[in-house]
Amino acid sequence: MKPLSQMSREHRLLLLKFVCAFAWVDLQVHEAERSFVRRLVRRFGLDADDADQVEQWLLVSPSPGSVDPSDVPLEHRQAFIEAARAVIFADGEVDTEERQQLERLKAALGS
């Protein structure tokens, strides 16, 4: 697995889109989940336009068709799974749907 710092801008945004989609699985984005996503944005050093895009995903869930596991590069699959897991645990509550979605992602990514 390549470190997050070696991801391209495109892959960083894709990871954040997945993370935001996972934050929306229970139909609400909790403050702890928002904080987690914002920490990733800072860690990635995104520019203002990209950061604004991520904020939009926190306001309105990315469309299901825009988070296709087949778009995830092989070398980053584990990072995507770990980030999705982290955001669903961020609020301290993991419901059945969140757990199922994580399992679906893991299966789709072959992990």
mmCIF file of the C-alpha atoms, coordinates in Angstrom:
data_MODEL
# 
_entry.id   MODEL 
# 
loop_
_atom_site.group_PDB 
_atom_site.id 
_atom_site.type_symbol 
_atom_site.label_atom_id 
_atom_site.label_alt_id 
_atom_site.label_comp_id 
_atom_site.label_asym_id 
_atom_site.label_entity_id 
_atom_site.label_seq_id 
_atom_site.pdbx_PDB_ins_code 
_atom_site.Cartn_x 
_atom_site.Cartn_y 
_atom_site.Cartn_z 
_atom_site.occupancy 
_atom_site.B_iso_or_equiv 
_atom_site.pdbx_formal_charge 
_atom_site.auth_seq_id 
_atom_site.auth_comp_id 
_atom_site.auth_asym_id 
_atom_site.auth_atom_id 
_atom_site.pdbx_PDB_model_num 
ATOM 1   C CA . MET A 1 1   ? 0.000   0.000  0.000  1.00 0.00 ? 1   MET A CA 1 
ATOM 2   C CA . LYS A 1 2   ? 1.343   3.425  -0.931 1.00 0.00 ? 2   LYS A CA 1 
ATOM 3   C CA . PRO A 1 3   ? 1.250   6.109  1.740  1.00 0.00 ? 3   PRO A CA 1 
ATOM 4   C CA . LEU A 1 4   ? -1.508  8.699  1.442  1.00 0.00 ? 4   LEU A CA 1 
ATOM 5   C CA . SER A 1 5   ? 1.138   11.325 0.739  1.00 0.00 ? 5   SER A CA 1 
ATOM 6   C CA . GLN A 1 6   ? 1.913   9.584  -2.558 1.00 0.00 ? 6   GLN A CA 1 
ATOM 7   C CA . MET A 1 7   ? -1.668  9.724  -3.844 1.00 0.00 ? 7   MET A CA 1 
ATOM 8   C CA . SER A 1 8   ? -2.376  11.959 -6.789 1.00 0.00 ? 8   SER A CA 1 
ATOM 9   C CA . ARG A 1 9   ? -4.796  14.875 -6.379 1.00 0.00 ? 9   ARG A CA 1 
ATOM 10  C CA . GLU A 1 10  ? -7.407  12.888 -8.306 1.00 0.00 ? 10  GLU A CA 1 
ATOM 11  C CA . HIS A 1 11  ? -7.078  9.879  -6.000 1.00 0.00 ? 11  HIS A CA 1 
ATOM 12  C CA . ARG A 1 12  ? -7.148  12.044 -2.875 1.00 0.00 ? 12  ARG A CA 1 
ATOM 13  C CA . LEU A 1 13  ? -10.425 13.583 -4.033 1.00 0.00 ? 13  LEU A CA 1 
ATOM 14  C CA . LEU A 1 14  ? -11.803 10.147 -4.872 1.00 0.00 ? 14  LEU A CA 1 
ATOM 15  C CA . LEU A 1 15  ? -10.899 8.900  -1.393 1.00 0.00 ? 15  LEU A CA 1 
ATOM 16  C CA . LEU A 1 16  ? -12.608 11.916 0.170  1.00 0.00 ? 16  LEU A CA 1 
ATOM 17  C CA . LYS A 1 17  ? -15.688 11.347 -1.981 1.00 0.00 ? 17  LYS A CA 1 
ATOM 18  C CA . PHE A 1 18  ? -15.851 7.752  -0.724 1.00 0.00 ? 18  PHE A CA 1 
ATOM 19  C CA . VAL A 1 19  ? -15.351 8.913  2.861  1.00 0.00 ? 19  VAL A CA 1 
ATOM 20  C CA . CYS A 1 20  ? -18.153 11.468 2.523  1.00 0.00 ? 20  CYS A CA 1 
ATOM 21  C CA . ALA A 1 21  ? -20.440 8.858  0.969  1.00 0.00 ? 21  ALA A CA 1 
ATOM 22  C CA . PHE A 1 22  ? -19.746 6.584  3.936  1.00 0.00 ? 22  PHE A CA 1 
ATOM 23  C CA . ALA A 1 23  ? -20.467 9.436  6.347  1.00 0.00 ? 23  ALA A CA 1 
ATOM 24  C CA . TRP A 1 24  ? -23.926 9.685  4.725  1.00 0.00 ? 24  TRP A CA 1 
ATOM 25  C CA . VAL A 1 25  ? -24.795 5.961  4.991  1.00 0.00 ? 25  VAL A CA 1 
ATOM 26  C CA . ASP A 1 26  ? -26.934 6.545  8.108  1.00 0.00 ? 26  ASP A CA 1 
ATOM 27  C CA . LEU A 1 27  ? -28.533 9.580  6.373  1.00 0.00 ? 27  LEU A CA 1 
ATOM 28  C CA . GLN A 1 28  ? -26.843 12.153 8.588  1.00 0.00 ? 28  GLN A CA 1 
ATOM 29  C CA . VAL A 1 29  ? -23.316 13.448 8.916  1.00 0.00 ? 29  VAL A CA 1 
ATOM 30  C CA . HIS A 1 30  ? -22.348 13.842 12.556 1.00 0.00 ? 30  HIS A CA 1 
ATOM 31  C CA . GLU A 1 31  ? -19.951 16.557 13.697 1.00 0.00 ? 31  GLU A CA 1 
ATOM 32  C CA . ALA A 1 32  ? -17.289 13.964 14.546 1.00 0.00 ? 32  ALA A CA 1 
ATOM 33  C CA . GLU A 1 33  ? -17.494 12.677 10.967 1.00 0.00 ? 33  GLU A CA 1 
ATOM 34  C CA . ARG A 1 34  ? -17.221 16.227 9.584  1.00 0.00 ? 34  ARG A CA 1 
ATOM 35  C CA . SER A 1 35  ? -14.178 16.821 11.771 1.00 0.00 ? 35  SER A CA 1 
ATOM 36  C CA . PHE A 1 36  ? -12.560 13.612 10.532 1.00 0.00 ? 36  PHE A CA 1 
ATOM 37  C CA . VAL A 1 37  ? -13.126 14.595 6.891  1.00 0.00 ? 37  VAL A CA 1 
ATOM 38  C CA . ARG A 1 38  ? -11.798 18.098 7.484  1.00 0.00 ? 38  ARG A CA 1 
ATOM 39  C CA . ARG A 1 39  ? -8.653  16.683 9.095  1.00 0.00 ? 39  ARG A CA 1 
ATOM 40  C CA . LEU A 1 40  ? -8.091  14.606 5.952  1.00 0.00 ? 40  LEU A CA 1 
ATOM 41  C CA . VAL A 1 41  ? -8.567  17.706 3.799  1.00 0.00 ? 41  VAL A CA 1 
ATOM 42  C CA . ARG A 1 42  ? -5.885  19.514 5.832  1.00 0.00 ? 42  ARG A CA 1 
ATOM 43  C CA . ARG A 1 43  ? -3.591  16.483 5.799  1.00 0.00 ? 43  ARG A CA 1 
ATOM 44  C CA . PHE A 1 44  ? -3.904  16.288 2.022  1.00 0.00 ? 44  PHE A CA 1 
ATOM 45  C CA . GLY A 1 45  ? -3.218  20.015 1.653  1.00 0.00 ? 45  GLY A CA 1 
ATOM 46  C CA . LEU A 1 46  ? -6.107  20.516 -0.756 1.00 0.00 ? 46  LEU A CA 1 
ATOM 47  C CA . ASP A 1 47  ? -6.549  23.876 -2.432 1.00 0.00 ? 47  ASP A CA 1 
ATOM 48  C CA . ALA A 1 48  ? -9.614  26.020 -1.707 1.00 0.00 ? 48  ALA A CA 1 
ATOM 49  C CA . ASP A 1 49  ? -11.631 24.740 -4.684 1.00 0.00 ? 49  ASP A CA 1 
ATOM 50  C CA . ASP A 1 50  ? -11.059 21.100 -3.776 1.00 0.00 ? 50  ASP A CA 1 
ATOM 51  C CA . ALA A 1 51  ? -11.795 21.782 -0.106 1.00 0.00 ? 51  ALA A CA 1 
ATOM 52  C CA . ASP A 1 52  ? -15.044 23.505 -1.141 1.00 0.00 ? 52  ASP A CA 1 
ATOM 53  C CA . GLN A 1 53  ? -15.992 20.441 -3.176 1.00 0.00 ? 53  GLN A CA 1 
ATOM 54  C CA . VAL A 1 54  ? -15.480 18.231 -0.141 1.00 0.00 ? 54  VAL A CA 1 
ATOM 55  C CA . GLU A 1 55  ? -17.628 20.585 1.951  1.00 0.00 ? 55  GLU A CA 1 
ATOM 56  C CA . GLN A 1 56  ? -20.385 20.176 -0.658 1.00 0.00 ? 56  GLN A CA 1 
ATOM 57  C CA . TRP A 1 57  ? -20.153 16.391 -0.267 1.00 0.00 ? 57  TRP A CA 1 
ATOM 58  C CA . LEU A 1 58  ? -20.641 16.892 3.469  1.00 0.00 ? 58  LEU A CA 1 
ATOM 59  C CA . LEU A 1 59  ? -23.799 18.902 2.761  1.00 0.00 ? 59  LEU A CA 1 
ATOM 60  C CA . VAL A 1 60  ? -25.206 16.640 0.036  1.00 0.00 ? 60  VAL A CA 1 
ATOM 61  C CA . SER A 1 61  ? -24.144 13.040 -0.332 1.00 0.00 ? 61  SER A CA 1 
ATOM 62  C CA . PRO A 1 62  ? -22.173 12.155 -3.461 1.00 0.00 ? 62  PRO A CA 1 
ATOM 63  C CA . SER A 1 63  ? -24.368 10.259 -5.895 1.00 0.00 ? 63  SER A CA 1 
ATOM 64  C CA . PRO A 1 64  ? -24.061 6.478  -5.554 1.00 0.00 ? 64  PRO A CA 1 
ATOM 65  C CA . GLY A 1 65  ? -22.832 6.150  -9.143 1.00 0.00 ? 65  GLY A CA 1 
ATOM 66  C CA . SER A 1 66  ? -19.942 8.527  -8.458 1.00 0.00 ? 66  SER A CA 1 
ATOM 67  C CA . VAL A 1 67  ? -18.354 6.220  -5.874 1.00 0.00 ? 67  VAL A CA 1 
ATOM 68  C CA . ASP A 1 68  ? -17.555 3.176  -7.950 1.00 0.00 ? 68  ASP A CA 1 
ATOM 69  C CA . PRO A 1 69  ? -15.104 0.789  -6.277 1.00 0.00 ? 69  PRO A CA 1 
ATOM 70  C CA . SER A 1 70  ? -13.703 -0.117 -9.690 1.00 0.00 ? 70  SER A CA 1 
ATOM 71  C CA . ASP A 1 71  ? -12.261 3.430  -9.833 1.00 0.00 ? 71  ASP A CA 1 
ATOM 72  C CA . VAL A 1 72  ? -10.059 2.767  -6.787 1.00 0.00 ? 72  VAL A CA 1 
ATOM 73  C CA . PRO A 1 73  ? -6.468  2.046  -7.813 1.00 0.00 ? 73  PRO A CA 1 
ATOM 74  C CA . LEU A 1 74  ? -5.137  -1.283 -6.633 1.00 0.00 ? 74  LEU A CA 1 
ATOM 75  C CA . GLU A 1 75  ? -2.284  0.329  -4.702 1.00 0.00 ? 75  GLU A CA 1 
ATOM 76  C CA . HIS A 1 76  ? -4.731  2.475  -2.679 1.00 0.00 ? 76  HIS A CA 1 
ATOM 77  C CA . ARG A 1 77  ? -7.481  -0.037 -1.917 1.00 0.00 ? 77  ARG A CA 1 
ATOM 78  C CA . GLN A 1 78  ? -6.419  -0.657 1.672  1.00 0.00 ? 78  GLN A CA 1 
ATOM 79  C CA . ALA A 1 79  ? -6.227  3.100  2.350  1.00 0.00 ? 79  ALA A CA 1 
ATOM 80  C CA . PHE A 1 80  ? -9.787  3.540  1.036  1.00 0.00 ? 80  PHE A CA 1 
ATOM 81  C CA . ILE A 1 81  ? -11.058 0.749  3.277  1.00 0.00 ? 81  ILE A CA 1 
ATOM 82  C CA . GLU A 1 82  ? -9.243  2.154  6.307  1.00 0.00 ? 82  GLU A CA 1 
ATOM 83  C CA . ALA A 1 83  ? -10.567 5.669  5.656  1.00 0.00 ? 83  ALA A CA 1 
ATOM 84  C CA . ALA A 1 84  ? -14.138 4.392  5.227  1.00 0.00 ? 84  ALA A CA 1 
ATOM 85  C CA . ARG A 1 85  ? -13.833 2.392  8.442  1.00 0.00 ? 85  ARG A CA 1 
ATOM 86  C CA . ALA A 1 86  ? -12.452 5.411  10.294 1.00 0.00 ? 86  ALA A CA 1 
ATOM 87  C CA . VAL A 1 87  ? -15.271 7.727  9.270  1.00 0.00 ? 87  VAL A CA 1 
ATOM 88  C CA . ILE A 1 88  ? -18.020 5.298  10.241 1.00 0.00 ? 88  ILE A CA 1 
ATOM 89  C CA . PHE A 1 89  ? -16.392 4.847  13.662 1.00 0.00 ? 89  PHE A CA 1 
ATOM 90  C CA . ALA A 1 90  ? -15.766 8.596  14.085 1.00 0.00 ? 90  ALA A CA 1 
ATOM 91  C CA . ASP A 1 91  ? -19.126 9.292  15.752 1.00 0.00 ? 91  ASP A CA 1 
ATOM 92  C CA . GLY A 1 92  ? -18.792 6.343  18.116 1.00 0.00 ? 92  GLY A CA 1 
ATOM 93  C CA . GLU A 1 93  ? -21.841 4.581  16.665 1.00 0.00 ? 93  GLU A CA 1 
ATOM 94  C CA . VAL A 1 94  ? -21.728 1.987  13.892 1.00 0.00 ? 94  VAL A CA 1 
ATOM 95  C CA . ASP A 1 95  ? -25.138 0.863  12.739 1.00 0.00 ? 95  ASP A CA 1 
ATOM 96  C CA . THR A 1 96  ? -25.975 -2.228 10.720 1.00 0.00 ? 96  THR A CA 1 
ATOM 97  C CA . GLU A 1 97  ? -26.157 -0.384 7.393  1.00 0.00 ? 97  GLU A CA 1 
ATOM 98  C CA . GLU A 1 98  ? -22.745 1.212  7.919  1.00 0.00 ? 98  GLU A CA 1 
ATOM 99  C CA . ARG A 1 99  ? -21.239 -2.163 8.767  1.00 0.00 ? 99  ARG A CA 1 
ATOM 100 C CA . GLN A 1 100 ? -22.859 -3.750 5.687  1.00 0.00 ? 100 GLN A CA 1 
ATOM 101 C CA . GLN A 1 101 ? -21.647 -0.975 3.412  1.00 0.00 ? 101 GLN A CA 1 
ATOM 102 C CA . LEU A 1 102 ? -18.107 -1.389 4.698  1.00 0.00 ? 102 LEU A CA 1 
ATOM 103 C CA . GLU A 1 103 ? -18.293 -5.138 4.059  1.00 0.00 ? 103 GLU A CA 1 
ATOM 104 C CA . ARG A 1 104 ? -19.584 -4.460 0.519  1.00 0.00 ? 104 ARG A CA 1 
ATOM 105 C CA . LEU A 1 105 ? -16.683 -2.102 -0.128 1.00 0.00 ? 105 LEU A CA 1 
ATOM 106 C CA . LYS A 1 106 ? -14.181 -4.625 1.185  1.00 0.00 ? 106 LYS A CA 1 
ATOM 107 C CA . ALA A 1 107 ? -15.694 -7.343 -1.018 1.00 0.00 ? 107 ALA A CA 1 
ATOM 108 C CA . ALA A 1 108 ? -15.729 -5.057 -4.077 1.00 0.00 ? 108 ALA A CA 1 
ATOM 109 C CA . LEU A 1 109 ? -12.083 -4.167 -3.514 1.00 0.00 ? 109 LEU A CA 1 
ATOM 110 C CA . GLY A 1 110 ? -11.066 -7.760 -2.917 1.00 0.00 ? 110 GLY A CA 1 
ATOM 111 C CA . SER A 1 111 ? -10.020 -7.287 0.694  1.00 0.00 ? 111 SER A CA 1 
# 
